[in-house]
């Protein structure tokens, strides 16, 4: 009798274990489907695109706002140095992932008013007056975006020249709560020119030159243009918002390792600045066929947007 009871108990225990196993499988499958649903990209058809205009320093700038369903964050895209119209392809990549985007034609380009400064590198393209003006345009774009999105974090995402523009704008406009910078300098404008003239467009530059040689040139070369240098570290020193820099190690437009060294100094001081280095990439870290840097930036924005919301809710 006792033996029979033991057999029955063992069978019951086995059934319970089997049942528990199936419950675990069901739970894991459910969790997977929930996660898949959260990260699933939206289709372009589900994203509302609205053409807008806004005023900045006496001119009208034209752009587009991409409105995904239930956005968790919003960004303004800041141009590089070229005469660039609104960055629709890049904006769509972000919007499909649940990020609302305002992208606009650069001042003096496309449908935007004003005068584009350039295109000659080293003239009025990166002098302090023009960079300050472009920072005001960026700030005005943030104000426009904030009219639609008052309850989600708003940040700036930019390329190259934006490394000087974004810190200025962020230091002046408290609505800017995070920043993402693709191949953006932390050195001064004059230092960047010295490096750029030294590399002279040679894609094989780093195969024939050392880091020490590059720094010696940056520190001691004479300047071909005379204007007041813009140092982004001055504005960065005033900021407490999170920032992410994405660099290509083979960059011949900016000295990446020097910029990383400067960011590490900020990190030691407690600044919430991060960076990622891609060993096989050059200056272009955000083109259509390069996915890893953009994917990393999207996940970083998701994380920071959630942290910002939690911080606001606890106050």
C-alpha positions in Angstrom: 0.0 0.0 0.0 2.8 2.3 0.9 4.6 1.4 -2.3 1.5 2.1 -4.3 1.1 5.6 -2.7 4.8 6.3 -3.4 4.2 5.4 -7.1 1.1 7.7 -7.2 3.0 10.5 -5.6 5.9 10.1 -8.0 3.6 10.2 -11.0 1.8 13.3 -9.6 5.2 15.0 -9.0 6.2 14.1 -12.6 3.0 15.6 -14.0 3.5 18.7 -11.9 7.0 19.1 -13.2 5.8 18.6 -16.8 3.1 21.1 -16.2 5.6 23.6 -14.6 7.9 23.1 -17.6 5.1 23.9 -20.1 4.2 27.0 -18.0 7.8 28.2 -18.2 7.9 27.7 -21.9 4.6 29.5 -22.2 5.8 32.4 -20.1 9.1 32.7 -22.0 7.2 32.6 -25.3 4.8 35.3 -24.1 7.8 37.4 -22.9 9.5 37.0 -26.3 6.4 38.1 -28.2 5.9 41.1 -25.9 9.6 42.2 -26.4 9.3 41.6 -30.2 6.2 43.8 -30.2 8.0 46.6 -28.4 11.0 46.7 -30.7 9.1 46.1 -33.9 9.8 49.0 -36.2 6.8 51.0 -37.4 6.0 51.1 -41.1 6.5 54.4 -43.0 2.8 54.4 -43.8 2.0 54.7 -40.1 4.2 57.8 -39.7 2.5 61.2 -40.2 4.7 63.7 -42.0 3.9 67.4 -41.6 5.7 70.2 -43.5 6.3 73.2 -41.1 8.0 76.6 -41.0 9.5 78.4 -38.1 11.3 81.7 -37.5 14.9 82.2 -36.5 16.8 85.4 -36.3 14.6 87.2 -38.8 14.3 84.4 -41.4 11.8 81.6 -42.1 13.2 78.1 -42.0 11.3 75.2 -43.6 11.3 71.6 -42.6 9.3 68.4 -41.9 8.1 66.8 -38.7 7.8 63.1 -38.7 5.2 61.9 -36.2 5.3 58.2 -35.3 2.7 56.5 -33.2 3.3 56.9 -29.5 6.8 58.4 -29.7 9.0 58.0 -26.6 11.4 60.9 -27.5 11.8 63.6 -30.1 14.9 65.0 -31.8 15.9 67.8 -34.1 18.5 66.8 -36.7 21.5 69.3 -37.0 23.4 69.4 -40.3 27.1 69.1 -41.1 28.9 71.9 -43.0 27.5 71.2 -46.4 24.5 73.0 -47.9 22.1 70.3 -46.9 18.3 70.1 -47.2 16.2 68.3 -44.7 17.6 64.8 -43.9 14.5 62.7 -44.7 16.1 59.3 -45.1 17.9 59.6 -41.7 14.7 61.0 -40.1 12.7 58.1 -41.4 15.1 55.6 -39.8 14.6 57.3 -36.4 10.8 57.7 -36.8 10.3 54.0 -37.6 11.8 53.3 -34.2 9.4 55.6 -32.3 11.3 58.8 -32.3 9.6 62.0 -33.5 11.9 64.0 -35.7 12.1 67.6 -37.0 14.5 68.0 -39.9 14.8 71.2 -41.8 16.6 72.8 -44.8 19.7 74.5 -43.6 19.7 78.3 -43.6 20.0 79.5 -47.2 19.3 76.1 -48.6 16.2 74.6 -50.2 13.0 76.3 -48.9 14.7 78.0 -46.0 15.5 81.7 -46.0 18.7 83.4 -45.1 22.2 82.9 -46.5 24.2 79.8 -46.4 27.8 80.5 -45.3 30.3 78.6 -47.3 31.0 76.3 -48.9 34.7 77.1 -48.6 36.0 75.2 -45.6 37.9 77.6 -43.2 36.3 80.8 -44.3 33.0 82.0 -42.8 31.7 78.5 -42.7 33.0 77.7 -39.2 33.7 81.1 -37.7 32.1 81.8 -34.4 29.4 84.2 -35.9 28.1 81.5 -38.3 28.2 78.7 -35.7 26.3 80.8 -33.2 23.7 81.7 -35.8 23.3 78.0 -36.7 22.9 77.2 -33.0 20.1 79.7 -32.8 18.4 78.0 -35.7 18.7 74.6 -33.9 17.2 76.1 -30.8 14.3 77.6 -32.7 13.7 74.2 -34.2 13.6 72.7 -30.7 11.0 75.3 -29.6 8.9 74.4 -32.7 9.0 70.7 -31.9 8.2 71.3 -28.2 4.9 72.9 -29.3 3.8 69.4 -30.4 5.7 67.3 -27.8 5.6 68.7 -24.3 5.6 65.5 -22.4 8.5 63.5 -23.9 12.3 64.3 -23.8 13.7 66.3 -26.7 17.2 66.1 -27.9 19.6 67.1 -30.7 21.2 64.6 -33.2 23.9 65.9 -35.5 26.8 65.3 -37.8 30.4 66.6 -38.0 30.1 70.4 -37.8 27.2 69.9 -35.4 29.8 69.1 -32.8 30.3 72.9 -32.4 26.7 73.8 -32.9 24.9 71.4 -30.5 26.8 72.3 -27.3 26.1 76.0 -27.9 22.4 75.4 -28.5 22.1 73.0 -25.5 23.8 75.4 -23.2 21.2 78.1 -24.1 18.0 76.1 -24.4 16.9 74.1 -21.3 14.3 72.2 -23.4 17.3 70.2 -24.9 17.6 67.1 -22.6 20.1 64.9 -24.5 22.4 64.9 -27.5 23.8 62.4 -30.0 26.9 63.4 -32.1 28.1 61.5 -35.1 31.8 62.1 -35.9 31.7 65.4 -34.1 34.8 67.3 -32.8 35.5 68.3 -29.2 38.6 70.3 -30.3 38.4 73.9 -31.5 37.6 74.9 -35.0 41.2 76.1 -35.7 42.6 72.8 -34.4 40.3 70.9 -36.7 41.4 72.9 -39.7 45.0 72.2 -38.9 44.3 68.5 -38.8 42.2 68.5 -41.9 44.8 70.4 -43.9 47.4 67.9 -42.6 45.5 64.8 -43.7 44.6 66.5 -47.0 41.9 64.1 -47.9 44.2 61.1 -47.9 42.2 58.0 -46.9 45.4 56.1 -46.2 46.7 58.8 -43.8 46.7 56.7 -40.7 48.7 54.0 -42.5 51.6 56.4 -42.9 51.3 58.7 -39.8 51.3 58.3 -36.1 49.1 59.8 -33.4 52.1 61.7 -32.1 52.8 63.2 -35.5 49.2 64.3 -35.8 49.1 65.9 -32.4 52.4 67.7 -33.0 51.0 69.2 -36.2 47.7 70.2 -34.5 49.6 71.9 -31.7 52.2 73.8 -33.7 51.0 74.3 -37.3 50.3 77.9 -38.4 46.7 78.9 -39.1 45.7 79.6 -42.7 42.6 81.5 -41.7 42.3 84.1 -39.0 39.1 84.1 -36.9 38.1 83.6 -33.3 38.2 79.8 -32.6 35.1 78.1 -31.2 35.9 75.6 -28.5 32.9 73.2 -27.8 34.5 72.3 -24.4 33.4 75.7 -23.0 29.8 74.9 -23.6 30.1 71.2 -22.7 31.6 72.2 -19.4 28.3 73.9 -18.5 26.1 71.0 -19.5 24.7 68.2 -17.3 22.6 66.5 -20.0 23.6 63.0 -21.3 25.6 62.9 -24.6 26.7 60.2 -26.9 29.6 60.6 -29.4 30.0 58.0 -32.2 33.5 57.9 -33.9 35.2 56.1 -36.7 38.8 55.4 -35.9 39.9 56.0 -39.5 38.5 59.6 -39.5 40.7 62.1 -41.4 38.4 65.1 -40.7 38.8 65.1 -37.0 41.5 63.6 -34.7 39.3 61.0 -33.0 41.7 59.8 -30.3 42.3 63.3 -29.1 38.6 64.0 -28.9 38.1 60.7 -27.0 40.8 61.8 -24.6 39.0 65.1 -24.0 35.7 63.3 -23.4 37.4 61.0 -20.9 38.5 64.1 -19.0 34.8 65.2 -18.8 33.8 61.7 -17.7 36.3 61.8 -14.8 34.7 65.1 -13.8 31.3 63.3 -13.6 29.8 64.5 -16.9 27.2 62.0 -18.4 29.1 61.8 -21.7 29.7 58.5 -23.5 31.3 57.5 -26.8 31.6 54.5 -29.1 34.5 53.9 -31.4 34.2 51.9 -34.7 37.6 50.6 -35.8 36.7 50.1 -39.5 34.8 53.4 -40.1 36.0 56.9 -41.1 34.2 60.2 -40.8 30.9 59.0 -42.2 29.3 57.1 -39.3 25.7 57.6 -40.2 25.2 56.8 -44.0 22.4 54.7 -45.2 24.5 51.5 -45.6 26.1 51.8 -42.2 23.7 50.5 -39.5 25.6 49.8 -36.3 26.2 53.4 -35.1 22.6 54.4 -35.8 21.2 51.3 -34.1 23.4 52.0 -31.1 22.2 55.6 -31.0 18.6 54.6 -31.1 18.9 52.1 -28.2 20.9 54.8 -26.3 18.1 57.4 -26.8 15.5 54.8 -25.6 17.4 54.3 -22.4 18.1 57.9 -21.7 14.5 59.0 -22.5 13.3 56.4 -20.0 15.7 57.7 -17.4 14.7 61.3 -18.0 11.0 60.4 -17.6 11.7 58.5 -14.4 13.7 61.4 -13.0 10.9 63.8 -13.7 8.3 61.5 -12.2 10.2 61.2 -9.0 10.4 65.0 -8.5 
